[in-house]
């Protein structure tokens, strides 16, 4: 069995953030486990990819397999979806498989509803954003309200999902260094406080135990 850890990412944003966090840990002198991230477009694409794993030579030969998915606002439904996915695929039979759901766990140890961006908007680096960080968030929220009014008048453009995600990317776009960049680049630029304790569990999955 390969020593590599395979991260199955529900969305490319999760893979981007994972890359940024791994680079940050490396620069701090920590040794990360050999790993590979596979990014899917959405949960439907992830489900199809997992179904094909059994036919892909070496794809499930990793030492560990970790699913990075959004808990979504409907947590119970998402947990049921993941249970079905794992039972009906090679994931459930892998000896070292686990899941990590954004935005993470509560103090009670239970997953909390939400998305990756729910976590990231809460761990914006205060040193980077300065005293106006909260005001900027309010300004971005006002902009999105205005956009929603327009979208309501043009239903063919679709409805908004992951509202906190929209807020995060609106805030990032306000700073030239982060506008148009992915989450890996935003991590490198100091957009987020990567020492936040809410990342501790994910770091444990990335850092070598003997590091």
N, C-alpha and C positions, 0 to 999 in steps of 0.2 A: 504494500500500500504506500502511495506517495506521502511524503512529509508535508505536502502543500495543504494549506487551508483554502477551501473554496467558499467564497462569499457569493451567494445568489441574491442579487439586488433587484427588488421589485421595480425600481425606477433608476434611470441614469443619475439622477441627483444623489441618490444614496451611494452609488459607486464613486461619484466625484468627491463627496464628503469623506468617504472612507480613504480615498487616495490622499486627500489633503491632511487628514488626521495622521495617517501612517508616515507621511513626510515630516510632519511636525514632531512626531515621537522620535524619528530617526535623528533629526537635528538636535534633539535634546540628549542624544547619546544613548537612547534606548534601542534595543534590537527587536525588530518586529519579526513575527513568524513568516516564513515563506508563504505567500498567499497570492491568490488570483481572484479578481472580482469580475463577475459576469453581470452585465446590466441589461435589464429588460425594459421595454417601453411602458408596460403597465402590468397589472396582476394577471390579466388574460394571457399576455405574452409569456409571463413567468410560468403560468400553469402549463402552457404548451411546451415550453422549454424543459420543464421538469419531467413531463411525460416522455420526452425524447431522450432523457439522460441514459436510460438503459441501453439504447442503441448507439451511444456515442462512446467510442473506445477511450478509456481512461478518464472520462469526465467525472465519474463518481468514485474514482480510485484515490481521491484525496484523503488525507488523514482525518480531517474534520470538514464538515459541511455546515455552513451557517447561513440561514435565511435572514436577510435584512428586508423587512416589509413594514408598511405603515399600519398602525393599529386601526386607523380611520376613525371617524366620529361614531361609527356603529361597531363598537368593539366586539360585542358578543357574536355578531354576524361574521366579523372577520376571523375570530377564533374558530368558528365552525368551518369556515372556508379552509383555513389552514389545516385543521384536523382532517378534513376530507382529502386535501392535497397530499398530506403526509401518509395517510393510510393507503391511498391508492397508488402510491409511487415508490420509487426506490429510497426516498428520503427517510421514511419511517423505518426502513430496515438497515439504515446506515448506523454503525456502532457509535459514531461520534457526531450526531446531528443535533443542532439546536436552532432556536429561532431568536431573533432580536427584533422587537417591534418598536418603531419610533412612536412617540417621543421618549419611550423608556418606561421604567417602573415607578410606582408610587412607593412611599416609605413602607406601605403594607406588603410590598412585594408583588402586587398585582400590576399588570400592564395598564397604562392609562390611555384613553382614547386620543387620537390625533395623528399628526403626520411628522415627518422629519423636520419640516419648517417650523412647527410649533416649538420644537426644542431650540432650533437655531435662532429664532427671533428672541428667545429668552436669554440666550448666552452671547448676545452681541458684546463685543469687547469695548468696555467703557473707555479704556485708554485710547482706542482708535476713534471712537465716535464722539468723545468729548461730552461737554455739558448739554449739548443740544440733541442728544440721541433721542430722548423721549419726545421732544417737540417734533423731531423729524418723523417719528413714527406716527404722530397725530396728523401731520401734514400728508404723509403717504396714505393714511386711512381716509382722509377727506378727498384726496384725488380718486381713490378707488370707489368711493361713494358716488362721485360724479360720473365715473366710468360706468358704474352699474345702472345709473339712470339712462344713459345712452344705450346700454346693452338691452335694457328692458324694452326699449322702443324698437330694437332690432333683434328680435328673438332668433333669427336665423344664424346669428353669431354664436349661439350656444349659451348655456348657463354656467356660472362660476362654480368651481369646486375648490376645495382646499383653500379657504379664504385666508388663512394665516400664511399660506405659501405665497399668495399674491402680495400680501403685505411685506413679507420678507424681501421679495425680489424688487418691489417698488422702493424699499429703503436702500437696498444695495445699488440700485440704478442711480440714486441721488448722488453717489460719490463716484467721481470719474474713474478712480482706481478699480472699482468693482463693477461698473456699468458694462454689461455685456459679457462678463466673465462667468465661468462655471464655479461651482462650490470649492473645487480644489484650489483654484487661484485665489478665491476669497479667503480661504484658510491661510494660504501663504502670505496674503497681504495683511493678516491680522484682524480680519473682520469679526472673528468669534473668539471668545475666551475658551480656549481648548483645555484649560486646567479646571474647568467647571466639574464639580463632583458628579453631575448627571452623565458624564461621559465615562465614568470609572468602569462600568461593566463592559462597555464596548472596548475600552483600552485593554481590559483583561483578555479579551479575545484576540487582540492584535499583538500584544507584547509577549515575547518569549518568557517562559516561566523562570528560566535560569539567567535572565538578563539582569 
